[in-house]
Structures are given as C-alpha cells and as structure tokens.
Amino acid sequence: MGLLQLGCLAWIHLTLALTVSGLSRTELFDYGVQYGDQPLEPGSDQTEELALDQTLFFYKDSFDSVYINTNGFVALAEVPEESEYLGKMPAAFGMLAALLGDLDTSDGVGKVYYRQDSSPSVLLRAAEHIGQAFPADDEVEPKHVVIITWENVVAQGVPGRGDGIESNQRNTFQLVVASMESASYAILLYPQDGLQFHSTPIEGESKPLEVGFSQGQVAGWFWNTNQGDYYRVTTDDEVSIQELTKKTNSGRRGVWVYEIGTSPFFTSIHSGEVEHLSPEESVPGVVVPDTPERGPQYPPVNPPYETVTDAYDEYEDETPESPFPPVPPTRVQPVYPVQFPVYPEPTDSKPVYPEPKQPEPRRPQVVVVDTDDLDVDVFSYNYETCANNWQKCSSFADCRDYSGGYCCHCRPGYYGDGRDCVAEGKPQRMNGKVTGRVFVGGSPSPLEFASNELHSYVVANDGRAYVAISTIPAGLGPSLQPLASLGGAIGWAFALEQPDYENGFSLIGGRFTRQAEVTFHPGGERLSITQVFKGIDEHDHLTISTQLEGRVPEVPRGATVQIEPYSEIYQYSRNVITSSSRRDYTVSLAEGGIQTLSYSWRQTISFESCQHDAGVRPPTPSSQQLTVDQVFVMYDAANQLIRYAMSNKIGSIHSETVENPCFTGRHGCDTNAMCRPGEGTQFTCECASGFTGDGRACYDIDECRETPQICGRHAICSNQPGTFRCECMDGFQFASDGRTCVEVEQAVNHCLRGTHDCDLAERARCSYSGGSNYICSCLPGYQGDGRSCRERENTRPPAPILRGRGVMLTFALRSALRMSAQDAGMSAESEHSDPQPKETI
C-alpha cells in the first residue's frame, strides 16, 4: 500500500480544517530554521546551490543539484545576472518559476528558506497533494522533497524600500518539488493573504510576476542549440497573478500541482486535473470562481522558434460550485463530439451513421494469414451489416453497408482505416513493451530482457519520429545503436506525405504485424524483429509489442554510431506489404578509430483491410518510397536508455522534388496543426480537430468547460489534449450505446431478504446462487418447479382383499394398528393439553 493510501484518513481530517476563503499560511509546509531549513543570504538576486539527495527530473533531463534564488525561482543550472532573464522569459537555463520577479530580502524582514526532507509526514503530505491533483494515478510514493519558502519578500526598488521604512506590501509563497523513482512534481502554494503585490519594476517599467517552467537551451539537430519549451501558467495580465490564491488545478484553492519531468521518456508538462474545488471548500451559498483551463502542452522537440504556452485564461464570471462532493469515476469511456458529414453515396451502399463509442472496438473474428514467411493472427471483417457492427468502427468514422458486408470510413479531418482514426496534424504517441533474447558479438550467452518500456512521439505535420526504449543493459545498449529501424515502422506509419501518396496509417490504420529480418555485414549476424501494432487505446495512444531474437555485432562501450540517410521502397498487395533495403552506418570508437559497416533489411507487414468497398475506394499505388534522413541514435549508459530520432517522408519512387513547405516540413505550423499547401510555395496552417488558434499557435479546446452537459447525466467529463473523456460516476456504467450512464444493478440475496418467488417454506426451498440469482426447489414429499409445489401422490398398490379367515385377520390387524396409533397420540397430547375422548370403532 502506498503513502497516499496509508494517509488517506489522516489527511481527510487535516483538509476538513480548510476554510472556504482560501489557503492560510499555517497550511503551508512547515518552514523555518526550527524545521532544519537553511536561510538564503539577504539581498536581491542571491543564489545558493543545493546538492540533492535524490535525482530531480525536469522535462526530459535529470539533475543532481538545484540553485535557489531570491527572485522567486529555482534553477537547474548556474544563474546568470538577473538582467539576462528578468522580463526576458523564457530563460536560457532551466527554471521553475514559483513567482518570478525582482524581489528583495535586504531589509531583514523578508526571508528565503530551503531544505531537503524525506520524513514520512512530509512525504505523505506531498503524496496527498499529487494524488488529489491526479486522481487516476494509483501509486503516488514520493521518496524525496525539496521545500523552498519565500516569506515576506518585497519588490526591489519600490518607494520606501531600503531606507529603513518597512514596505507594507509583501509576498509569501512556497514551492515543493517532490521526486519519485521516475518522475518529479512541482507543488505551488499561494496563501490567500500571501500575494500583496503582483508586479515589480524592471528596467524602469512595471512587469507582472510570472509563474511557469522554462526548459532552457536544448540541443538541436547537428549539435546546434535551440530555445526549449516554456510552459507558462500566468499571463501578462496582473489578474492572473491575483487569481493564484483563488483558483486551483488540484481541487484545493491556492494549491497548484504539475508533473514537470519523467523518465525514461518525457512528453510534456502535465497540469493537475482537478479544476473544481474539493468538497470541504465547495459548500452551499459560497461563490467559487472558475478555474483556468489547461494550456497546450508541447512535445520534447526542438522548435525552430520560441514556444510560449499560456496555461491561464482570462478570469471569467464566478459561478457557484456544486454543494455535492465529486463522485469517484468507475470505468473510463472516451466520448467525442459527433459530426455527420455528407458523403457521395455509392450505388451499392447504404450509409449508416454510428453513435460515438470508445476508441478500442471489440475484435472481429480472427483468421490466419498463411504466407511463405508469415503465420500470424490478424483482424478480419465479417459479412454482417452496420446495424450490428457499427461499434467496431472508430468514434471518428462512419459505417457503410456494401453488397458483401460493411466497411468503416474515417470522417473528414481524420485519417486511418476506419477502425482507427486520428486527427490530421495532431502529434501521435505510442507506448509498448520490448522483450528480447539477443547474443552480442561472439558471446555464447544471450542477454535476455522482458517488458522493457517503449515510448515514441511523432510530430505528424513534419514527419519527425522519436523512440526511446528503457532499461537496456550496458552490455547490449551500444550494439543496438545501428538498429534505428526498430522505429522504422513508426516512421513509415506517420511519415510526411508527399502529393498523391499516403503513409502507413492512412492506408492500413494501426493494426498490423511487422516481421523483419536483419543480416549484418561482413560478419553475417542475423536478428529477427517482430512487432505487433494493436491499434489506438482509450488514451488515444497507439500500442505496440516488440520481440527481438538473434545475434548482433558488438559495438564497444563508449562508441557512437552515425547512420547515413537512406530510402526504402514499399511494395503493396492485398493485406501484405514488403520492403527491403541496405543501411550503411559508421562506428566511431572511443579511442579514435572508425569502422564503416552495413546491414541488409527485409520486412513483411501483414494486415486485414476491408474489401467490400473496393469499387469506390481510390486504388493504392503499387509502390511508394520512404525517405529517411536526419537519423540520430544514442545509448544513454547512465539511464540505460536507447534513443532513436529520424525524419520520414513517403512519396514517389522517382524522388520527385517538391518545394512547398507542407511537403518539406519547414512550415513553422504548430505541432498540433495541419499544413495545407497552396500554389507554389504558399501554404496555410490549420489547427487539428480539438484545438483552436491561428495554426501557428494552437490551444486545446476544453469541451468539458465549453459544453458542461456534453457527457450527459451521471457522468464526469475529463478534458484531454484535443479531445475529452466521459467517466460514469460511482454506481453507474456505460450502456451498450457507449454514451449513456446507467445504474449498476446491485447484487441482492433474494433468499435472505425474502423477496424471492419460491413456494411457501413448508413446501419449497430458496437457494442463493450468486449475484442476484437464486434457485427454487421443492422439498422432499412435494413435486413441482419450486415456485409451485404440491404434495406427492401415494403410489403404493392397495393391500389385497382376502376371503375366508383372512378377512377376519385383516380386520383384526387394522383395528389393532388403529388403536395403537390412537393410544400413542393420546399419550403425546397429554403432555400439552387435556385428554380427548377416544373414538369408538
């Protein structure tokens, strides 16, 4: 049981003490020298390095020390002069800005305290904040926290500051960084009376304070550097600073929680998911302001231009919160906006439009594809109609009946095979497991591993693909560097499409099996790669399983690998795609030597397509060319990570040159946008479905906030990037339509409650059989179905009638038996009642 579970009851008692007016200073984490804190030197722009007892994760990197600064932030690198970052965000260095501004503690009243803490009570409190902000996370167990408190700090340069007269406007706030084995979280606490000023003078101009997370400078392609991501919580409006004490993303006013880094693979800063106030703060008659919706979250890529995201919206009219506490959800069920476009109707088809459903459909029947090199199970469409099978289509697809059966078709704005559809222009994430048994070099013993994590991220509008595999031992990791093709199928599936050509996902969707054989030269080592792509899951991620078996040539530890750009021709036929190519790579040894090697590659991709719409579907080109360049590979020995990155394009085998930026990937559209080509080099950027903006900056649409009743009764709406999910409240479950939440039938023991319909207890027995079921059966001596029982008839033959002396014998015997029975009955009755006169025979 984790810390969060152990401390649930204790923390409930603590949180009940919260007042409706907001967070008080006494509810900050304990701070001060009496709790073991170190004070920062008084002054303005003071910095102190703190060596950490446990690794801190920030964006995709890990850190063993931090730098505490007077100006309301914690840095991940040495801090330059304040003139280089104040008013000039995002900073060139990694920064957690709790309340960034030109602050001062020179007067001796203001203080900055900091400490590391691993005590159970502090870890428990941090776990509760994180668990309340991310209720879907089951195991929240911080191992280490850093607590930084800025108490009564003033703005540098305000009138009266530094002349012996104490300023009457002071700010108090706190940053707690909690780290687990593979993730770090930032907990920001703003007491209700803690923010008395909202801007500071910078270069003669009043600038609002800032809250956010700056990645700093990051490595780009070919060893250049770019400005990394900046997740901004507040805006340039001072109102956003004022509302830090009034709103929340964790269910508690004035408390803000963010997941700021993960390992081995990082996608984006994640904001807390509970924007409504917790039950103890949400009481009848109290007006509670709305919370800001989450801003867009950008991927771990190196954009060619500055990326700034605002996680705060303008303050809107306050609306009362519900007086009822939120009900914990049960099963997660994605539900999406329904759009029914009009299609030209084929002559032999009848359109049937489905209701929304969860993205992972039930599996149709499994058939076996038998080829020379392949024997795998794949999906098959049966010959039924849409009336009974529409739920097998994607939520973003329509089902259509044809003469031989039904097919699923993605709607405009989406692409895929109809069973899996994704929004055009939207980045795609993939998760999976990697299992292997691999010999390295001439070793007689294999290195075996199981269920290693694979994570991938693809920027769909320019074809860049990133793949990371975790927990690869040092004896194998360097030798896997040449195999960037482990991510080749991912690159092919979401490659940047050239005019009149389609990538793998557009053609066959996300359910296929890839079998590849690699032969290394000159040694002849062979490796088999099997990857099963299992479609889109309920989190909108493509799921993959990978199996490695064979031998690879050894790449010495410390060596780096460079893979030359290459092209590969894909040959298409019914339900099978084949390709082969040769890859050249260079190994640079740590001691300075260089080896130029190669390997040949042969692969088969099997899938099951719908053949019933063959007469109306555009024909697929018999061959297409995948072009891969900017290939980057690296083995991170410290974290046991193998990383691959590459840029992918799919087009003609004749290598035609197209200059439009939409086809080169150099367009500058937002990563959540689609590039639409125009004449010549003209183009426009269009935000993907579920996002809004001008295409160069796209922001997530919060469907839950804009349409509060979108999930219907007895359901909770959860906003997701580009979409949303509906979750049934406790005690409810989704009906067969995939949308309506209906009450869960509770199991009842009708035998115990007496609500069964069996016959009377004198004639029948009720037997409980589990759930709300029971069985009725007649008791011995009775017959029937248990609900109606009647006395069983005497089936013995009558005694024979004797003549002569037998008559007198029979009569005498019967009389004796009757008298004996009567005497016995009288004797029994005499114990309980007065005797009755005997019957005279």
Secondary structure as UniProt FT lines:
FT   HELIX           3..6
FT   HELIX           8..15
FT   TURN            16..17
FT   TURN            20..21
FT   HELIX           25..27
FT   HELIX           33..35
FT   STRAND          38..39
FT   STRAND          47..59
FT   STRAND          61..69
FT   TURN            70..72
FT   STRAND          73..75
FT   HELIX           82..84
FT   TURN            85..87
FT   STRAND          95..100
FT   STRAND          103..104
FT   TURN            106..107
FT   STRAND          111..117
FT   HELIX           120..133
FT   TURN            135..136
FT   STRAND          144..155
FT   TURN            156..157
FT   TURN            159..164
FT   STRAND          171..179
FT   STRAND          183..189
FT   TURN            192..193
FT   STRAND          199..202
FT   TURN            203..204
FT   STRAND          205..208
FT   STRAND          210..214
FT   STRAND          217..219
FT   HELIX           221..223
FT   STRAND          225..227
FT   STRAND          229..232
FT   HELIX           238..242
FT   HELIX           243..245
FT   TURN            253..254
FT   STRAND          255..262
FT   STRAND          270..271
FT   TURN            279..281
FT   TURN            284..285
FT   STRAND          307..310
FT   STRAND          329..334
FT   TURN            347..348
FT   STRAND          350..352
FT   STRAND          366..370
FT   STRAND          375..379
FT   HELIX           386..389
FT   HELIX           390..392
FT   TURN            395..396
FT   STRAND          397..402
FT   TURN            403..404
FT   STRAND          405..410
FT   TURN            412..413
FT   STRAND          414..416
FT   STRAND          421..423
FT   TURN            424..425
FT   STRAND          428..440
FT   TURN            441..442
FT   STRAND          447..459
FT   TURN            460..463
FT   STRAND          464..469
FT   TURN            474..476
FT   HELIX           477..480
FT   TURN            481..482
FT   HELIX           484..487
FT   HELIX           488..493
FT   STRAND          496..497
FT   TURN            499..500
FT   HELIX           504..508
FT   TURN            509..510
FT   STRAND          511..521
FT   TURN            522..523
FT   STRAND          526..536
FT   TURN            538..539
FT   STRAND          542..552
FT   TURN            557..558
FT   STRAND          560..563
FT   STRAND          566..573
FT   TURN            574..575
FT   STRAND          576..588
FT   TURN            590..591
FT   STRAND          594..606
FT   TURN            612..616
FT   STRAND          623..636
FT   TURN            637..640
FT   STRAND          641..651
FT   TURN            653..654
FT   HELIX           661..664
FT   TURN            671..672
FT   STRAND          673..677
FT   TURN            680..681
FT   STRAND          683..687
FT   TURN            689..690
FT   STRAND          691..693
FT   STRAND          698..700
FT   HELIX           703..706
FT   TURN            708..711
FT   TURN            713..714
FT   STRAND          715..720
FT   TURN            721..722
FT   STRAND          723..729
FT   TURN            730..731
FT   STRAND          732..734
FT   TURN            736..737
FT   STRAND          741..743
FT   HELIX           750..753
FT   TURN            761..763
FT   STRAND          764..768
FT   TURN            771..772
FT   STRAND          774..778
FT   TURN            780..781
FT   STRAND          782..784
FT   STRAND          789..791
FT   HELIX           805..829
FT   TURN            830..832
//
